[in-house]
Amino acid sequence: MKNVRLLVVSYLFPPAGGIGVQRVLSWARYLPAQGFDVSVLAAKNPSVPTLDPALVAAVPPEVEVVRTWSLEAPYKLRQRLWNRLGGKKSPEAAKAQPARDSWVKGMVRRVLSPDPEVAWTPGAKRAAERIVLGKGIDAVVVSAPPFSAFLVGNWLKRRFPHVRYVADFRDEWLDFYLNAFEYGRHPAIRRRAAAIEAETVHLADLSLSITQSCVERIRSRYPDLPGSRFACLPNGYDPAAFEGFRARSRPDGRIRVAHAGTVYPHSTPRYYFDGLESLPEQERGRFETHFIGRVTEEERSVFAGRDLRIVERGFLPQAEAIRELEEADVLLLTMTD
């Protein structure tokens, strides 16, 4: 039996770092041994806050990775420009120029819709077409966010109806993702997102998501489609990343709590901090909490002025982050949604 020729379309791929690359990286790493000839199409210059070049070594040599340019500003510049347009401002500034901010930001959202990464899709479509034709691709998997990547998959399905199309929702889009991030909280973005999701789900031969509740939420919006068109594929974990994992003792005698991942408003440690601060001083002093990953600007105020032992390690490459976990007594996961 011949191998399945698979094209994975993902804006995010190593050397980009963080949680957004792990799912697709694992597919590229393990699917070749399961009878797949894997090609990956990714952004050459993704606008991302973190890089982890060591992850590139996990991509098997037989996996072809094609990278195309995105017409975006680098991440830090993009954030500064957005903030100057009013993405981040004091209440006083918001009152002083609400009309200007609303008009300018609204125009940006109408042009870069459903997300800024849509600037990658024109070049990605051309590259995807070349890969499908050149390699005789049997199936395409598009993984999102950014959800504009589905525009590439939808275009390919119309261009090559015989190619199987799988849409992978790493986050539930309309109810969670749009509300979780400031850029998506705009009527124009929501209308565009709803239209793209409907087109995607109807064109895809299979729509995946990471939890059963996400699958059910997406499926509930499309009662005309059979349940066989939806499936749950959990994230799991990569055993190879934890080979040799062992607990490491420390001489300080404290209880070390470790949080790995970006701190967003929907994963705020506010209530964890409040709980610690409610303890008697002697008990509270035994805890030391390490944050491994970025803390978003929206959550900076949550950390300020706390009478707690807090250590911010910032973003670390995966191997270093895992070593930090080895030295922890307790791992912390916070979600408020």
URCOR-V221695 format. One record per residue. N is the residue number from 1. RES is the residue in one small letter. PHI is phi in degrees with one decimal (NA if undefined). PSI is psi in radians with two decimals (NA if undefined). D_FIRST is the distance of its C-alpha to the first C-alpha in Angstrom with 2 decimals. Layout:
BEGIN
<<N	RES	PHI	PSI	D_FIRST> <N	RES	PHI	PSI	D_FIRST>>
END
This chain:
BEGIN
<<1	m	NA	2.29	0.00> <2	k	-75.7	2.68	3.80> <3	n	-66.8	2.65	6.58> <4	v	-79.4	2.20	9.11> <5	r	-89.2	1.92	12.14> <6	l	-115.0	2.31	15.05> <7	l	-109.1	2.13	18.75> <8	v	-104.1	2.13	21.24> <9	v	-105.9	2.05	24.78> <10	s	-149.0	2.08	27.53> <11	y	-55.0	-0.69	31.07> <12	l	-95.9	2.26	31.44> <13	f	-164.0	2.57	29.58> <14	p	-52.3	2.46	31.04> <15	p	-83.4	0.07	33.60> <16	a	-57.2	2.51	34.80> <17	g	-111.7	-3.09	35.74> <18	g	93.5	-3.14	36.34> <19	i	-67.2	-0.46	34.49> <20	g	-65.8	-0.30	32.98> <21	v	-98.7	-0.24	30.43> <22	q	-66.9	-0.69	29.22> <23	r	-65.6	-0.86	26.64> <24	v	-69.7	-0.64	24.79> <25	l	-59.6	-0.71	25.24> <26	s	-65.5	-0.66	23.52> <27	w	-60.3	-0.83	20.46> <28	a	-63.1	-0.57	20.39> <29	r	-76.4	-0.68	21.03> <30	y	-110.4	-0.39	18.56> <31	l	-66.2	-0.57	15.55> <32	p	-56.1	-0.60	14.11> <33	a	-75.4	-0.18	13.85> <34	q	-104.6	0.30	11.96> <35	g	93.6	0.47	8.90> <36	f	-118.9	2.37	11.10> <37	d	-95.1	1.89	12.67> <38	v	-101.7	2.29	16.13> <39	s	-120.1	2.53	19.17> <40	v	-122.2	2.33	22.49> <41	l	-113.0	2.10	25.42> <42	a	-139.0	2.98	28.71> <43	a	-77.4	2.39	32.44> <44	k	-75.3	-0.57	33.97> <45	n	-130.6	1.04	37.32> <46	p	-61.4	2.47	36.83> <47	s	-85.0	1.52	40.18> <48	v	-128.2	2.68	39.86> <49	p	-82.9	-0.28	42.52> <50	t	-139.0	2.58	40.68> <51	l	-126.3	2.55	38.55> <52	d	-140.5	1.32	36.70> <53	p	-57.9	-0.45	35.51> <54	a	-62.3	-0.41	34.43> <55	l	-67.3	-0.39	31.41> <56	v	-59.5	-0.55	29.89> <57	a	-65.1	-0.32	29.26> <58	a	-81.0	-0.17	26.76> <59	v	-81.6	2.12	24.33> <60	p	-61.0	2.58	21.72> <61	p	-63.1	-0.42	22.25> <62	e	-78.7	-0.16	18.74> <63	v	-86.8	2.10	19.54> <64	e	-85.4	2.22	21.46> <65	v	-112.3	2.04	24.50> <66	v	-104.4	2.24	26.37> <67	r	-120.0	2.33	29.89> <68	t	-123.6	2.66	32.27> <69	w	-73.2	2.55	35.97> <70	s	-113.1	2.40	37.55> <71	l	-85.7	1.02	41.09> <72	e	-119.6	2.77	42.42> <73	a	-78.0	2.64	45.24> <74	p	-55.2	2.72	44.50> <75	y	-55.3	-0.88	44.52> <76	k	-65.1	-0.69	48.05> <77	l	-65.6	-0.73	49.55> <78	r	-59.3	-0.75	47.87> <79	q	-65.3	-0.71	49.31> <80	r	-64.1	-0.75	52.76> <81	l	-63.4	-0.75	52.80> <82	w	-63.5	-0.73	51.79> <83	n	-63.5	-0.66	54.47> <84	r	-68.1	-0.45	57.06> <85	l	-80.7	-0.04	56.24> <86	g	112.1	0.16	57.11> <87	g	-63.7	-0.54	53.91> <88	k	-134.3	2.05	56.03> <89	k	-157.9	2.81	59.77> <90	s	-72.7	2.80	62.70> <91	p	-57.1	-0.62	64.06> <92	e	-64.5	-0.74	67.07> <93	a	-65.8	-0.63	64.96> <94	a	-63.4	-0.65	63.01> <95	k	-71.8	-0.53	66.31> <96	a	-72.5	-0.57	67.62> <97	q	-143.3	0.90	64.93> <98	p	-65.0	-0.64	62.69> <99	a	-66.0	-0.78	62.67> <100	r	-63.1	-0.84	61.54> <101	d	-60.9	-0.77	58.78> <102	s	-62.7	-0.75	57.55> <103	w	-70.2	-0.83	57.54> <104	v	-66.7	-0.84	55.96> <105	k	-66.4	-0.61	53.24> <106	g	-62.9	-0.69	52.57> <107	m	-64.7	-0.74	52.10> <108	v	-59.6	-0.77	49.65> <109	r	-66.1	-0.56	47.62> <110	r	-72.5	-0.57	47.60> <111	v	-80.1	-0.81	46.37> <112	l	-101.3	1.36	43.85> <113	s	-131.0	2.34	42.29> <114	p	-88.4	-0.06	40.56> <115	d	-156.6	2.83	40.67> <116	p	-60.2	-0.45	41.73> <117	e	-70.9	-0.06	38.16> <118	v	-59.9	-0.36	37.82> <119	a	-64.4	-0.28	39.12> <120	w	-81.3	-0.42	35.67> <121	t	-68.5	-0.60	33.90> <122	p	-60.2	-0.85	35.07> <123	g	-67.7	-0.60	33.65> <124	a	-65.5	-0.65	30.51> <125	k	-61.6	-0.79	29.82> <126	r	-63.9	-0.74	30.16> <127	a	-67.4	-0.70	27.92> <128	a	-62.8	-0.71	25.21> <129	e	-61.3	-0.74	25.34> <130	r	-62.8	-0.69	24.97> <131	i	-67.2	-0.78	21.90> <132	v	-60.6	-0.78	20.19> <133	l	-71.1	-0.74	21.14> <134	g	-72.2	-0.56	20.57> <135	k	-108.2	-0.05	17.10> <136	g	61.8	0.85	15.75> <137	i	-59.9	2.37	15.60> <138	d	-92.6	-0.58	13.71> <139	a	-147.7	2.60	15.97> <140	v	-124.9	2.30	19.36> <141	v	-115.8	2.19	21.14> <142	v	-111.2	2.18	24.89> <143	s	-110.7	2.33	26.88> <144	a	-139.7	2.67	30.65> <145	p	-81.7	2.90	33.53> <146	p	-65.7	2.45	34.76> <147	f	-75.8	-0.26	34.09> <148	s	-62.1	-0.33	34.69> <149	a	-58.8	-0.47	31.11> <150	f	-63.3	-0.42	30.17> <151	l	-61.7	-0.58	31.93> <152	v	-68.7	-0.83	29.16> <153	g	-63.6	-0.72	26.44> <154	n	-63.9	-0.71	28.58> <155	w	-64.4	-0.72	29.21> <156	l	-64.2	-0.71	25.54> <157	k	-64.3	-0.67	24.73> <158	r	-69.8	-0.64	27.61> <159	r	-74.3	-0.61	26.64> <160	f	-132.0	1.36	22.94> <161	p	-59.5	-0.43	22.86> <162	h	-76.2	-0.28	19.21> <163	v	-80.1	2.26	18.17> <164	r	-68.9	2.43	17.92> <165	y	-125.4	2.13	20.95> <166	v	-116.5	2.18	21.76> <167	a	-102.6	2.10	25.40> <168	d	-107.9	1.93	26.20> <169	f	-94.4	1.75	29.91> <170	r	-73.2	-0.32	30.87> <171	d	-136.3	2.62	34.37> <172	e	-71.8	2.26	35.82> <173	w	-86.2	-1.05	37.29> <174	l	-73.2	-0.65	40.18> <175	d	-93.7	-0.56	42.04> <176	f	-100.2	-1.07	41.42> <177	y	-63.7	-0.77	40.46> <178	l	-62.4	-0.58	42.94> <179	n	-83.3	-0.38	45.73> <180	a	-77.8	-0.44	44.89> <181	f	-125.4	2.40	45.39> <182	e	-57.8	-0.64	48.45> <183	y	-60.7	-0.59	46.77> <184	g	-81.6	-0.13	45.09> <185	r	-87.7	1.17	48.34> <186	h	-150.5	2.42	49.38> <187	p	-57.0	-0.65	49.31> <188	a	-66.1	-0.71	47.70> <189	i	-65.6	-0.78	44.80> <190	r	-62.2	-0.75	44.36> <191	r	-62.4	-0.78	44.37> <192	r	-64.7	-0.73	41.82> <193	a	-62.9	-0.76	39.59> <194	a	-62.3	-0.70	39.79> <195	a	-66.9	-0.74	38.90> <196	i	-68.4	-0.71	35.87> <197	e	-61.9	-0.78	34.60> <198	a	-61.5	-0.77	35.03> <199	e	-61.9	-0.76	33.23> <200	t	-62.8	-0.89	30.35> <201	v	-64.4	-0.62	29.92> <202	h	-75.9	-0.52	30.12> <203	l	-82.4	-0.57	27.65> <204	a	-69.7	2.48	25.04> <205	d	-74.0	-0.45	22.33> <206	l	-152.8	2.35	22.95> <207	s	-112.8	2.20	25.91> <208	l	-108.1	2.69	25.88> <209	s	-149.3	3.05	28.89> <210	i	-90.4	-0.31	29.84> <211	t	-134.7	2.75	32.09> <212	q	-64.9	-0.60	32.43> <213	s	-66.8	-0.65	35.84> <214	c	-65.0	-0.75	34.51> <215	v	-59.7	-0.80	31.87> <216	e	-65.9	-0.63	34.65> <217	r	-65.3	-0.78	36.98> <218	i	-65.5	-0.81	34.62> <219	r	-61.9	-0.58	33.62> <220	s	-63.0	-0.39	37.33> <221	r	-82.4	-0.14	37.96> <222	y	-133.9	1.17	35.56> <223	p	-66.0	-0.25	36.41> <224	d	-76.5	-0.21	35.13> <225	l	-100.9	2.51	31.48> <226	p	-70.9	2.69	29.68> <227	g	-61.7	-0.41	29.06> <228	s	-66.9	-0.21	25.30> <229	r	-87.6	0.06	25.46> <230	f	-131.6	2.54	26.71> <231	a	-155.0	2.72	25.51> <232	c	-102.7	2.22	26.90> <233	l	-126.0	1.66	25.09> <234	p	-62.1	2.80	27.82> <235	n	-69.4	-0.73	28.36> <236	g	64.4	-2.64	28.49> <237	y	-153.0	2.89	29.14> <238	d	-99.9	1.88	27.62> <239	p	-57.1	-0.59	28.47> <240	a	-62.5	-0.53	28.35> <241	a	-69.3	-0.35	31.20> <242	f	-112.8	0.27	33.36> <243	e	-62.4	2.29	32.84> <244	g	79.5	0.09	36.36> <245	f	-60.5	2.26	37.90> <246	r	-149.3	2.55	41.35> <247	a	-68.0	2.45	44.53> <248	r	-118.5	2.15	47.28> <249	s	-75.2	2.70	50.89> <250	r	-131.1	2.61	53.54> <251	p	-86.3	-0.08	57.31> <252	d	-77.6	-0.32	58.48> <253	g	76.8	0.04	58.47> <254	r	-85.1	2.88	57.31> <255	i	-93.4	1.92	54.62> <256	r	-95.5	2.17	52.02> <257	v	-108.2	2.33	49.91> <258	a	-122.8	2.32	46.98> <259	h	-115.3	2.13	45.41> <260	a	-111.4	2.14	42.26> <261	g	131.0	2.92	41.37> <262	t	-71.0	2.42	43.23> <263	v	-93.2	1.92	46.32> <264	y	-109.4	2.91	46.42> <265	p	-57.5	-0.61	48.99> <266	h	-79.8	-0.06	46.56> <267	s	-128.4	0.65	46.03> <268	t	-63.1	2.45	49.66> <269	p	-88.4	0.20	51.16> <270	r	-49.7	-0.84	54.52> <271	y	-75.9	-0.51	54.79> <272	y	-64.2	-0.82	53.70> <273	f	-60.1	-0.79	56.43> <274	d	-58.6	-0.73	58.92> <275	g	-63.6	-0.76	58.21> <276	l	-62.3	-0.76	58.72> <277	e	-67.6	-0.32	61.93> <278	s	-80.1	-0.18	63.28> <279	l	-76.5	2.72	63.30> <280	p	-57.3	2.61	66.48> <281	e	-54.7	-0.71	66.80> <282	q	-64.5	-0.70	66.41> <283	e	-72.4	-0.75	63.11> <284	r	-58.7	-0.65	61.82> <285	g	-68.3	-0.24	62.51> <286	r	-78.2	-0.31	60.10> <287	f	-94.1	2.41	57.06> <288	e	-132.6	2.13	55.43> <289	t	-109.2	2.17	52.57> <290	h	-105.2	2.29	50.18> <291	f	-109.4	2.05	48.22> <292	i	-108.4	1.80	45.19> <293	g	134.6	3.08	44.14> <294	r	-75.0	2.60	45.94> <295	v	-112.0	2.06	48.75> <296	t	-68.6	2.75	48.97> <297	e	-59.1	-0.59	52.37> <298	e	-62.5	-0.45	52.68> <299	e	-100.0	-0.01	52.67> <300	r	-58.1	-0.71	55.05> <301	s	-65.3	-0.44	58.06> <302	v	-66.1	-0.52	56.57> <303	f	-85.3	-0.37	56.79> <304	a	-71.5	2.41	60.29> <305	g	72.3	0.30	63.34> <306	r	-82.2	2.40	61.64> <307	d	-89.9	1.07	63.55> <308	l	-140.8	2.77	60.37> <309	r	-85.8	1.83	58.63> <310	i	-124.3	2.25	55.78> <311	v	-120.9	2.08	53.78> <312	e	-98.1	2.00	51.60> <313	r	-91.6	-0.25	49.07> <314	g	71.6	-3.05	47.45> <315	f	-69.8	2.35	43.84> <316	l	-125.8	2.54	42.38> <317	p	-54.4	2.70	39.09> <318	q	-54.1	-0.77	36.69> <319	a	-61.9	-0.71	37.50> <320	e	-70.4	-0.65	41.23> <321	a	-63.8	-0.70	40.92> <322	i	-65.4	-0.66	39.23> <323	r	-62.2	-0.67	42.09> <324	e	-59.8	-0.68	44.52> <325	l	-66.7	-0.57	42.89> <326	e	-61.8	-0.51	43.33> <327	e	-91.3	0.01	47.07> <328	a	-90.2	2.63	47.36> <329	d	-91.5	-0.56	48.74> <330	v	-139.2	2.42	47.50> <331	l	-100.9	2.42	44.80> <332	l	-110.2	2.25	45.92> <333	l	-127.7	2.13	43.90> <334	t	-121.7	2.31	45.96> <335	m	-143.3	2.43	45.06> <336	t	-117.4	-0.03	47.59> <337	d	-85.8	NA	45.56>>
END
